[in-house]
């Protein structure tokens, strides 16, 4: 790795930990209702909405409230897309989105995945972007955070039947955490040149005539193919360019802060209107990890032992640094086939990178966005080297627990922590305990469900897509890389990430439905078992630590936790990785 890469990584982690620690103190006070300003705002709001803030519920009612809340959001986003042609704030006159694409996008944004099978600036009206997608960026992020807080309460409380009030928690997270932070970040991004307007798109003259090839579309608006299945194209020349406008800074802020990732533009954070400068790039990377990092400190504060939060954060950081160093190192190595053609190997693998940022910033961004469940990109992951592209895959396949999403990273890692103490208990023949709570059969069943649901969705979905014509027709690169494109799509969907190996043409009825199902169950198939575990833990009595209790705040436990994440989280995918990026890497070096 270059000196710039090491300095960038060190500076990022330093700023992250300082900012995360400060934010954690604020989050604890907000969620406890100890801030007078927040209380003064929420009291009349709760009264108008009929919410009794003092009444809490058990895990089942809490889960039902979240499911109902998100189902209503799904219906609202679907309706906005289908009806946008009749609604205001549509200066481009975009038609309604097709049923399968609207279905996929509605689930995607509600599930905090933000997978996009469409080009934002050519599909969605301003109203859909703001009222549908941006609003869900807030609400889906809030859902993840409140689940993490509920699980922490499960560890903190004893002999209790409740884990909180879902409506109160959602309100506090949205109004007092996500909204002010997003406003501050939006101002910072706008100062760097991220646009924020409601103007019509601008037509400008180019300096030279531009010649390019574009896919030919059929009557349904899908890429057309000939009898042999090859894509048909048209040659086009133009002397003008359309510059898309829109309320970008406001969506960009919550896109990153809420680990959503859906771009206003098709090029996402590689677009200069979304990410214009190195400073904006650093702000966006920091925003992705800010709340996941802060929640580790929140965990330590709420359980009354800050060392517990540091232990979880240490495990996450160790895994992340390994992934980031691997990504930057692999991408700074040249493609041997290009080197054989005379390309200077000192330049590394610049294919697919945004020239404004270069390899180190692009590879670090890729590691951050896939270690968190964000999915925003400032480079084309499909153009990474085979091993460089495997790093984002592995980061997601670990379960999105390497910092992970807003809330999802913490409750996912705590599920692995429960599994780690269970395995340790088996080794010494003792009933496992974590934070004074016995880990028994019910907790292990819920933990197993939460950990295994995503591998099942990924591997089953990949197998189906690779076996049927409807799945294979969208693959632009047959062979090992084409398999990696399918594997990446289902890994991204089921783990609620949203990034893609974009060589896969996924805006088809088959992929829109299959990936939509994977996103929904990948989200709520984890949330429900986690809340069930929270309710079970809250009902247990607190045990006093004894001489046989495994300390869960030292280096031994951090090492055990990292080992369990790697063995349990990644082992399921080794055969699939061998068929995709590993084979492609071997083919690349043999071909030289």
N, C-alpha and C positions, 0 to 999 in steps of 0.2 A: 504493500500500500504506500501511496505517496505521503509526504509530510502534510500536505493540505488535507488529505483524507483523515489522518489521525487527529489533527487540530480541530477539524470540523466535528468529528465524533465526540471529542472531549468537551468542546464548547457546548455542544448540544446537550449532553448529559448534565453538565454543570448547571446550565440555565434551567433545565427541566426540573432537577431536584429542588432547586431554590424556589422556583415558581410553584411547583407542586406542593411543597411543604406549606407555603403561605396560603394557597388556595384551600388546602385540607382543613385548616383551622376555621375558615369561613364556612365551608360546607357543613362541618359538624354543628356549628351554631345555627345555621339555617334549618337543618333537618331536625334539630331539637326544639325549634321554635323559640330560640333565646334572643333573636334580634328584634328589637322593638319596632324598627321601621317596617320589617317584613310582617310582623303581627298586625300592625295598623292597616296594612294594605289587604292582608288576607282575610281579616275578620268580616268586613262587609261583603267581600267576594264570596266567602263560604255561606254567608247568610242568604245572599241572593240566589245561590245555586242549591240551597237546601242541604249543604254538607255539614254534618256535625263533626267538627274537628276532634272532639274528645272521644268519639266512638271508634274503636279499632275492631279489626276482624281477624279471623283465623286465616290460615294459608289458603284454604279452598275459596273463600269469598274474595280474598285478595287476588288470587289467580283469575277468578271469574271476572272481576272488575277490569283487570288488565286485558284479558281476552276480548271482552265486550268493547272496551275503549279502542283497541286496535282494529277490531273488525269494523266498527263504524268508520274509522279512518280509512280503511281499505275501500269501503263503498264510496266514500266521499271523493277520494282521489280517482277512482275508476270513473265516476260520473263526470268529474271535471274534464278528464281527458276526452271522453266520448262526446261531450256537449260543448267543447271549447269553441267550435265554429259559430255557435249561437251566442256566446258570452262576450263581454267587453274585454278590453286590454288585449286585443289580438290584432295589432296593426298589420301583421303580415298576412292575415286571413288564412291561417293554418286550418286545415280540415280536422275533424275529429279523429282521434287515434283509433287504429283498428282494434277489434275486441281482444285478440290474443295479446297484442302489445300492451294495451291498457291494463289487462289482467296482470301481466308480468310486472309492469312498472308500479302498479298500485301495491302489490305484495312487496316488491323490492324496497320501496321507500318506507312502508309501514314496518317492515322487518329490519330496518337499519342496514340493509344490504346495498341499495342504490346501484344495483346492476342496471346498466342501460344498453338496451338493444337498439336504440335509436340515436340520432344526432340531435342534441338538445336545441340548437339554434335553428334547425330545420323542421322541428316537429311540435314543440310545446309553445303555447302562447304565454305571454307575460303573466296572465292570471293563473294559468296552470302551474307555472314555475313558482309563483309566490304563494298562492293560496293552497295549492296542493302539495307540491314537492318540498318547498321550504318549510312549511308548517310541519309536515311529517318529519323533516330533519330534526326539529325540536322535540316532537312528541315521541319519536322512536328512541332518540337518545335518552329522554327522560325515563322511558320504560326500562331501559337497561340499568340506569342508575338506581331506580327505586327497588329493583329486584336485588341488586347488590346490598343496598341498605337493609332490606328485609332479611337477607341471609345473615348479615352481621348482627341484627337484633336477635336472630335465633341463637347465636352463640352467647350473646350478652344476657338475655333473659333466662330465667329458670322457673320451672313450674308455671309457665304462662300459656295461655290459650290463644294469644293474639300476636301478630307480627307487625301491626301498623294499620294505617288507613290509606288505601291506595290513592284515593282522590286528593287527600291532603299532600301526600308525598309527591305526586305528579305535579301538583300546583306549585309547590315550593321549589322543586327542581327546575321547572320550566321558567317561572317568573323571576326567581331570585338567584339562580346559578347560571343557566344557559343564556337567558336573555341579556343580562348585563355584560357577560363575558363576550357574547357574540357582537354586541354593539361596539365594545372596545376594539375587538379584532377587526371588525368591518371598517372602522375609522382608520386603523393602522394600515390595512390593505389599500383603502382608497387613497391614502397619502402616497402610496407607492405607485399608483396608476391603475389600480383595478377599477373598472368602470362601474357606475351606478346611475342608471337613467331609465326612462320609459320611452326613449326616442324610437322612431322607425329605423329600420336598417338603412345604412348609407351606401350608396353606389359610388365608387371612386374609380378613376382611370389609372391603369397600371402604366409603368414606364415602358414596358415592352409587351408585345403580343405573347400570350401564354398558350402553349400547346400541351394538352394532357389527354389521358385516356380515362374514361369513366365506365363503370358497369352499365350494361343495358338492362332496363327493368321491364318486367312483364306487366300485364294488365292489373295485377294485384299489387304492384309496387315492389315486388321481390326481384333479386338478381336473376336474369334469364340465362338459361344454359342451352347448348345445342344437343343434338341426338346422342353425342358421346359423353354428355354430362359436363362439358367444358364451359366456363363462364363466357358469355358474350359481352363485347365491349364496343364503345363508340369513341372515335377520335374527335376532340373538341378544341377549338381555338377561341380565345376571348381577349379583349383589350380593357375589360373592366373587372372589378372585384367588389363583391358585396361584403361590407363589414357589419357583422352582427352587433347589435346594441342590447342593452337590457339591465335589469337590477342585479348585477353580478356580485358586488362586494358583500351585500347582505346575505346572499345565498352561500357565497364562498366561506364566510366566517363560520356559520353553523355547520356547513359541509365538513369542515376540518374539526372543529371543536367537538361535534357530536359523533365523530368517526363515521360519518355518512358516506362521503366520497363522490356522490353524484355530481358531475360537472354541469355547469350552465351550458358550456360548449362541448362539442364532441371530442375535442382534443384535451379536455379536462385541464389539469394544472400545467400542461405544456403550452397552453394558449396564453399569449402575452396579455390579454385582457383579464385573465384569471390569475396570472402569476407573472408579473412583469419584471421583477428584479431579484437578485440574490437575497436581499433582505426579506422580501415578501416570501420567497421560498423557505427561508429559515423560520419565519413566523408561522407559515403553514405547517411545517414539520413539527414545530413546538406545539401548536394547537392540537395536533392529532394525539399526542401522548399526554397532554396536560392533565385532563381529568382522570384517565386511567392511572397515572402516576399519583395524583392527589388522593385517589380512593384507597391506595395502599396505606397512606398516612392516616386517612380517615378510619380505616380498619383498626390500626393500632390504637388510635385515640378512643374509639368507641368500646373496644374490649378491655381498655384499661392497661394495656401493655404495649408500649410503642415498639418494643423489640419484635413483636409479632408482625407488625406492618413492615418493618425493615427487612425481616426474613423473606416475606413474600416479594417485596420490591427487589431484594438481592437476587432471588431466583429468576425473576423476570429480566433483570438487567443482564445477568450472566448469559441467558439464552439470547437476548437481543444483540449484545455485543458480538457474540459468536456469529450470528446471522449477518449482521451489518459488515463485519470484517470480511466474511466469506463473499458477500455480494460485491463489495468494492474490489476485493482482490481478483475475483474471477473476471469482472468486467474490465479491469485494467490490463488483462492479458489479451494479446491480439488474436484475431481469427487466423489460424494457420493457413487456410486456403487463400485468404487475402494477402498474407505475407508472401506466399509463393508467387503471387502476381506482382509483387514489388511494392505493396503498401507498407509504409514504415510501421514496424510493430510497436514503436515507442508510443504511438497514439492510442494504443489499447483498442477496445471494441466500442467505437463511436456510433455504430449503427443503431438507429432508434433513439439516440440521446438528443436532448434539446441542447443545441450548441451554446446557449447562454449559460447553462449550468455545468455542463461537462459530466464526466464519468462519476466522480466521487459524489457530487450532490445528487445526481440521478440515482445511483445505486443505493445511497443512504435513504433517499426518499422511498425507493422501492421496498427496502427492508422495513422502514417505519410503517408504511401504509398497509403492508400485509401482516406485520407483527401485530398491529392494531387492526380492528375490523373496519378499516376506513375504505380502502380501494381507490382513493384519488391517485392519479399518476402524473408525473412530469416527464416520463419517458415511455417508450413502447416496450412493455415487458416481453412481447412476442419476439422482439429483436435482440433480446439478451442472449448471451452464449448459453449453451445447454445447461451448464452447471450454474451459471449466473441466474438463469430463469428458474432453476430448481429451488433456489433460496426462497423466493416469494411463495412457491408452492409449499415448501416445508413449513414456512412460517404460518401459513394458514392451516395446514394439516395438523399442526401441534394442538389445534383447538382454539386458535385466536386467544391464547392466554399469555403470550409474551407482551405484556401490557394490555393487549386486547382492546376491545371497544369500551365505550363509556358504560361501565358497570359489568359488561359481559366478561371482560378480562379478569376482573377480580373474582366474580362468582365462579368463573370457570377454573381459575387457579385454586380457589378454596375447595372446589370439588376434587381436584387432584391432591390437595393437601390432606383431605379426609381419606382418600385412597392411600396416600403415603403412610399415614399413621396406622391404617388398617394393616398394610403389608408389614410394617415394623412390628406391630403387635403379634402377627402370625409368627414372625421370626423368633420372638422371645416367649411365646406362649401366654401373652397377657391380653385381656380385653383392651382394645385400643381406646385412647382418649385424645381429644383435641380441644384445647381451651376449657378444660374441666367438664366436657360432655363425653359420655360413652358413645362410641361409634358402634352401632349394632346392625342387625340384619336390614332393618328398614332404611337406614341411612345409606348402606352399601348398595341396596337395590336402586335407590334414587340416584346415587352417584354414578352407578354403572349405566343407567339410562341416559343421564346427562352427557356422559363421556362417549358412549357408543352410538348415539343416534346420528351424529354427523358422519362418521366413517361409513355407516350403513347407507346413508343417502348418497354420499359421494361415490362409493364403489358400485352400488347398484345402478345409479343413474349413468355413470360412465360406461358400465357394461352394456346397458340397454342402448345408449346412444351409439356406441361403437359397433353394435350388432345389427342395427336397422338402417335401411336406406335413408330415412328421414334425418337420422343423426349424422351419417357420413357425408351427405351431400353438402353440408355447410363447411366441411374441412377444406381449407385452401392449400394445405401442405400435407399431402398423404405421407404415410410412414410414421416414424417415431415422433416427429414433431407434431403431426396431426393428432396423434393420440394424446400428446401432452396438452394440446389445445382443448380437447374434450375434457380431459382430467382437470385442467385448470378451471374450466367453466363450472363444473359441478363442485369442485373444492371451494371456489369463490362463493357460489350460491349457498351451499349448505352451511358454510361457516360465516355467512352474512358479511362477506368482504366487499365484493362488487367489482374488483379489478378483473382484467381479462387478458388472455392471449388473443388479441383481437383478429388474428387470422381466421378465427371461427366465425362464420356468418350465422349468428344466433338469433336474429330477428325473424324467426319462422314460427308457425304455429306449434311445431313439435318442441323446439327449444323454449319458447315462451311459456308453454304449459309445464314442461318437465322442470325447468329451472324455477318457475314460480312455486311449484309444489316443494322443491328442495329448500327454497328460501323460507317458506312458511313453517315447515316442520323443523328445519334447522334452527329457527328462532324459538318457537314456542314448545317444540319438543325438548328443549333444554330448560326453558324458563319454568315450566310446570313442575318437573322433578326438583329443581332447585328450591322453589317455593315450598314444595312438600317437605323437603329436607329441613328448611328453615322452621316450619311449623313443628316438626318432630323434635328438633333441637331445643326450641323455645320451651317445650313442655317438660324437658328433662330437668332433673335436679343437678346442681353444680357440685362436682366432686373436688375434694381437696387433693392437690398434687402430692404424690408420694415418691418414695425412692425409686419405684419402678416406672414412673411416668416419663415418657419420652419428651425431653425439652424440644420445643418447636420454635425456638428463636435463635439457634446457633448455627454454625457452619455445617454440622453434621446433618441437621434437618434440611438446610438449603440444598446440600448435595443430594440427599434422598429425594427431595421434591423435584429437582431438575432431572434426576434419573428416571423417576416415575413418569414425568411428562414425556421424556424422550422414548421410553420403552413402550408405554401404553398409548400415548398420543400418536407416535410416528410409526410404530411397528406395523400397524394395519396397512400402511401405504407402501411399504418397501417393494412388494412385487409390482405395483403399478408404476412406481418411480423407475424401477428397472426397465420396464417396457417403454418408458417415455424418455425423460432427459438423460438418464444414464446411458441407454443405448445410443441416443443421438450424439452424446459426447464421444463415445467410442467410435462411432461412424465418422465423426468430424476428423478425428486424429488419424484414423486409418486412411481416409480419403486424401490426406495431404501427400 
